[in-house]
């Protein structure tokens, strides 16, 4: 069986598919990629189904050595990558030759890259998914990040994939993310809602795949009455008693007891997934109709359709 061996693990490299959906009512986190667009694009570039298992590479990349020739593609964050000493073009497929390592070097822009191989990484599914959930220690390799010496099997490459589209522009130092209100916006003062849309927040170092802790304006509530825990969709902006918001991301818990003032729209989650500590975020109000149209544009771009 073809495989890739991890010779250097990088800062945080995990196996991900599109997530462990359908078990949140049992307290099982979804996980999946922080940037769903780049994960799907990388798989399209090598002819896989979009849900094939790929690697998510965060900030500092790994080194991987294939046991046989394998077609690869990298999408998302821009890294300097070499194979056999030659630079690798991102957002395009390339062939990694047997025994020749793929080396990630300096990060240029963005925070997370997706590395797909034709056939997908063949790891044992847990509850129907190959996604790594760091918070629950569930998924490949016991739910942990990859480490030197790990061997990743590669599946059959006879699948018929889809044509690939365009990469999304990467944020430069920050991003303006569109949000829809609620579901608990009424628990916040009018000034807090105004600040959410007018202020600039910073992603703090105390951030991870579970969520981004943000520094900036304090968002005041109308009361401090505790609420019952309810569902926590990705992109939810929770506000704890400190008033400093938390943007929930891929490894979020399934429920939470902090009120949610707004939710980042699905189309802008890939931009959020490319942010790193120190980057800024601005939140722009958005209607449901605009959110749906924005997602249509994302899907069209992924398919290479010009709208």
C-alpha positions as CSV (number, residue, x, y, z in Angstrom):
1,X,0.0,0.0,0.0
2,X,1.2,3.5,-0.9
3,X,1.9,5.7,2.1
4,X,3.5,8.9,3.3
5,X,5.8,9.1,6.3
6,X,6.0,12.1,8.5
7,X,9.6,13.0,9.0
8,X,8.8,16.4,10.5
9,X,5.5,17.1,12.1
10,X,5.3,20.9,11.9
11,X,3.5,23.1,14.4
12,X,0.1,21.5,14.1
13,X,-0.7,19.1,11.3
14,X,-3.9,17.0,11.5
15,X,-5.9,14.7,9.3
16,X,-9.3,16.2,8.4
17,X,-12.3,15.4,6.2
18,X,-15.4,17.6,6.1
19,X,-16.3,16.7,9.7
20,X,-18.0,14.2,12.0
21,X,-21.6,15.4,11.4
22,X,-24.7,13.8,12.8
23,X,-23.6,13.1,16.4
24,X,-23.7,16.6,18.1
25,X,-26.8,15.5,20.0
26,X,-24.6,12.9,21.7
27,X,-21.9,15.5,22.6
28,X,-19.5,14.5,19.8
29,X,-17.8,17.5,18.2
30,X,-17.8,17.9,14.4
31,X,-14.1,18.9,13.9
32,X,-13.2,19.1,10.2
33,X,-11.2,21.8,8.4
34,X,-10.9,25.4,9.6
35,X,-11.0,26.4,5.9
36,X,-13.6,24.2,4.2
37,X,-13.1,25.9,0.8
38,X,-9.3,25.1,0.6
39,X,-9.9,21.5,1.8
40,X,-12.4,21.0,-1.0
41,X,-10.3,22.8,-3.6
42,X,-7.2,20.7,-2.8
43,X,-9.2,17.5,-3.2
44,X,-10.6,18.7,-6.5
45,X,-7.2,19.5,-7.8
46,X,-6.1,15.8,-7.5
47,X,-9.4,14.3,-8.6
48,X,-10.7,13.2,-5.2
49,X,-14.2,13.6,-3.8
50,X,-14.3,16.8,-1.8
51,X,-14.8,14.8,1.5
52,X,-11.6,12.8,1.1
53,X,-9.2,12.9,4.1
54,X,-6.5,15.5,3.6
55,X,-4.0,17.2,5.9
56,X,-4.5,20.6,7.6
57,X,-1.2,22.3,8.1
58,X,-1.1,25.2,10.6
59,X,1.5,28.0,10.6
60,X,4.7,25.8,10.5
61,X,4.6,23.0,7.9
62,X,5.8,19.4,8.0
63,X,8.0,17.2,5.9
64,X,6.5,14.2,4.3
65,X,8.1,11.4,2.3
66,X,6.1,9.1,0.0
67,X,6.7,5.4,-0.5
68,X,5.7,5.6,-4.1
69,X,4.9,8.3,-6.7
70,X,1.8,10.2,-5.6
71,X,-0.1,13.1,-7.1
72,X,-0.5,15.9,-4.5
73,X,-2.0,19.4,-4.3
74,X,-1.7,22.2,-1.7
75,X,-4.4,24.9,-1.3
76,X,-5.1,27.6,1.3
77,X,-2.3,29.3,3.1
78,X,0.7,30.2,0.9
79,X,3.9,28.4,2.0
80,X,7.3,28.0,0.4
81,X,7.2,24.3,-0.5
82,X,9.9,22.2,-2.2
83,X,10.0,18.7,-3.6
84,X,13.4,17.3,-4.7
85,X,14.8,20.8,-4.2
86,X,12.4,22.4,-6.7
87,X,9.7,24.8,-5.7
88,X,6.1,23.5,-5.7
89,X,3.3,25.6,-7.1
90,X,0.4,25.8,-4.8
91,X,-3.2,25.6,-6.0
92,X,-2.1,23.1,-8.7
93,X,-1.4,19.4,-8.7
94,X,2.2,18.0,-8.7
95,X,3.8,14.6,-8.4
96,X,5.9,13.7,-5.4
97,X,8.3,11.0,-6.4
98,X,9.0,7.9,-4.3
99,X,11.5,8.6,-1.5
100,X,11.6,12.4,-2.3
101,X,10.3,14.5,0.7
102,X,7.8,17.3,0.3
103,X,9.2,20.0,2.6
104,X,7.2,23.0,3.9
105,X,9.4,26.0,4.6
106,X,8.5,29.6,5.3
107,X,4.9,30.7,5.5
108,X,4.1,33.6,3.2
109,X,0.4,34.4,3.9
110,X,-2.6,32.8,5.6
111,X,-2.5,30.4,8.5
112,X,-3.6,27.0,7.2
113,X,-3.0,24.9,4.1
114,X,-4.7,21.8,2.9
115,X,-2.5,19.0,1.4
116,X,-4.5,16.4,-0.6
117,X,-3.1,13.3,-2.2
118,X,-4.8,11.4,-5.1
119,X,-6.8,8.6,-3.4
120,X,-7.0,10.4,-0.1
121,X,-5.3,9.5,3.1
122,X,-6.5,6.0,4.2
123,X,-7.1,6.2,8.0
124,X,-9.7,4.3,10.0
125,X,-12.9,6.3,10.3
126,X,-14.4,7.0,13.7
127,X,-18.2,7.4,13.7
128,X,-18.1,7.6,9.9
129,X,-15.4,10.4,9.7
130,X,-11.7,10.6,9.4
131,X,-11.6,14.1,11.0
132,X,-9.2,14.7,13.9
133,X,-11.0,16.2,16.9
134,X,-8.2,17.5,19.2
135,X,-10.7,18.5,21.9
136,X,-12.2,15.0,22.2
137,X,-9.1,13.0,21.2
138,X,-11.1,11.3,18.5
139,X,-10.0,10.3,15.0
140,X,-6.8,9.2,13.4
141,X,-3.8,8.6,15.7
142,X,-5.9,8.8,18.7
143,X,-7.2,12.3,17.9
144,X,-3.7,13.9,18.1
145,X,-1.6,16.0,15.7
146,X,0.8,14.2,13.5
147,X,4.3,13.4,14.8
148,X,7.6,12.3,13.3
149,X,7.4,8.6,12.4
150,X,3.7,8.5,11.7
151,X,2.8,6.6,8.5
152,X,-0.3,7.7,6.5
153,X,-1.7,5.2,4.1
154,X,-3.0,6.4,0.7
155,X,-6.1,5.0,-0.8
156,X,-6.9,3.9,-4.4
157,X,-6.5,6.6,-7.0
158,X,-9.2,5.3,-9.4
159,X,-11.9,7.7,-8.3
160,X,-13.5,10.2,-10.6
161,X,-13.2,13.7,-9.2
162,X,-14.6,17.1,-10.1
163,X,-13.0,20.0,-12.0
164,X,-11.3,22.5,-9.7
165,X,-11.9,26.2,-9.4
166,X,-10.2,29.3,-8.2
167,X,-8.4,29.8,-4.8
168,X,-9.8,32.5,-2.5
169,X,-7.8,35.6,-1.8
170,X,-5.9,35.2,1.4
171,X,-6.3,37.8,4.2
172,X,-3.4,40.3,4.7
173,X,-3.1,41.0,8.4
174,X,-6.8,40.5,9.1
175,X,-10.3,40.1,7.6
176,X,-13.7,41.7,7.5
177,X,-16.2,38.9,8.3
178,X,-19.9,39.2,7.6
179,X,-22.3,38.3,10.4
180,X,-25.9,37.7,11.0
181,X,-27.5,38.7,14.3
182,X,-28.4,36.5,17.2
183,X,-29.6,34.2,18.4
184,X,-29.2,36.1,21.7
185,X,-28.6,39.6,20.4
186,X,-31.5,40.9,22.6
187,X,-29.3,40.0,25.7
188,X,-26.9,42.8,24.7
189,X,-27.1,46.5,24.9
190,X,-27.6,48.6,21.8
191,X,-24.1,50.0,22.3
192,X,-22.6,46.4,22.4
193,X,-24.3,45.6,19.0
194,X,-22.9,48.9,17.6
195,X,-19.4,48.1,18.9
196,X,-19.5,44.6,17.4
197,X,-20.0,46.2,13.9
198,X,-17.8,49.3,14.4
199,X,-14.8,48.1,16.4
200,X,-11.7,46.1,15.4
201,X,-10.8,43.0,17.3
202,X,-7.5,41.1,17.5
203,X,-7.0,37.4,17.6
204,X,-5.1,36.6,20.8
205,X,-2.4,34.0,21.3
206,X,-4.9,32.1,23.5
207,X,-6.7,30.9,20.4
208,X,-6.8,27.5,18.7
209,X,-9.0,25.3,16.5
210,X,-11.7,25.4,19.2
211,X,-12.1,29.1,18.9
212,X,-10.5,32.5,18.7
213,X,-10.4,34.6,21.8
214,X,-10.6,38.2,20.7
215,X,-9.3,41.4,22.3
216,X,-10.9,44.8,21.7
217,X,-14.2,46.4,22.6
218,X,-16.1,45.0,25.6
219,X,-19.6,43.9,24.6
220,X,-21.9,44.6,27.5
221,X,-25.0,42.6,28.3
222,X,-28.4,43.9,29.5
223,X,-28.2,41.4,32.4
224,X,-26.0,38.7,33.8
225,X,-28.7,36.1,34.1
226,X,-27.3,32.6,33.3
227,X,-28.9,30.9,30.3
228,X,-29.4,27.3,29.5
229,X,-26.7,25.8,27.3
230,X,-27.7,25.4,23.7
231,X,-26.2,24.5,20.3
232,X,-23.0,26.2,19.2
233,X,-22.7,26.3,15.4
234,X,-19.3,27.1,13.8
235,X,-18.9,30.9,13.4
236,X,-20.9,31.7,16.6
237,X,-19.6,34.7,18.5
238,X,-20.0,33.9,22.2
239,X,-19.6,36.5,24.8
240,X,-18.5,35.4,28.3
241,X,-18.9,37.6,31.4
242,X,-15.6,39.4,30.5
243,X,-17.4,41.0,27.5
244,X,-14.6,39.9,25.2
245,X,-16.0,37.8,22.4
246,X,-14.9,34.3,21.4
247,X,-15.3,33.2,17.7
248,X,-16.1,29.5,17.7
249,X,-14.3,27.4,15.1
250,X,-14.0,23.8,13.9
251,X,-13.2,22.1,17.2
252,X,-15.9,23.9,19.1
253,X,-17.9,22.2,21.8
254,X,-21.4,21.0,20.9
255,X,-23.2,23.2,23.4
256,X,-22.4,26.4,25.4
257,X,-23.9,28.5,28.0
258,X,-22.6,32.0,26.9
259,X,-25.0,34.1,24.9
260,X,-24.2,34.4,21.2
261,X,-24.4,38.0,19.8
262,X,-23.9,37.0,16.1
263,X,-22.8,34.3,13.7
264,X,-20.2,34.5,10.9
265,X,-21.8,33.5,7.6
266,X,-20.7,30.2,6.0
267,X,-19.2,32.0,3.0
268,X,-16.7,33.9,5.2
269,X,-15.7,31.0,7.4
270,X,-12.7,30.1,5.1
271,X,-11.4,33.6,5.6
272,X,-11.7,33.2,9.4
273,X,-9.9,29.9,9.1
274,X,-6.9,31.7,7.6
275,X,-6.4,34.0,10.5
276,X,-3.5,33.7,13.0
277,X,-2.8,35.2,16.4
278,X,-2.2,38.9,16.0
279,X,-4.5,39.3,13.0
280,X,-7.4,41.7,13.2
281,X,-11.1,41.0,12.6
282,X,-13.9,43.4,11.8
283,X,-17.5,42.2,11.8
284,X,-20.0,43.6,9.2
285,X,-23.8,43.1,9.5
286,X,-25.3,41.0,6.8
287,X,-28.8,39.9,5.8
288,X,-29.9,36.3,5.2
289,X,-30.3,37.0,1.5
290,X,-26.8,38.4,1.2
291,X,-25.4,35.4,3.1
292,X,-27.1,33.0,0.7
293,X,-25.9,34.8,-2.4
294,X,-22.3,35.0,-0.9
295,X,-22.3,31.2,-0.5
296,X,-23.5,30.8,-4.1
297,X,-20.5,32.8,-5.2
298,X,-18.2,30.7,-3.1
299,X,-19.6,27.5,-4.6
300,X,-19.4,28.9,-8.2
301,X,-15.7,29.9,-7.6
302,X,-15.0,26.4,-6.3
303,X,-16.4,25.0,-9.5
304,X,-14.5,27.4,-11.7
305,X,-17.7,29.3,-12.7
306,X,-17.4,33.0,-13.3
307,X,-20.4,34.9,-11.9
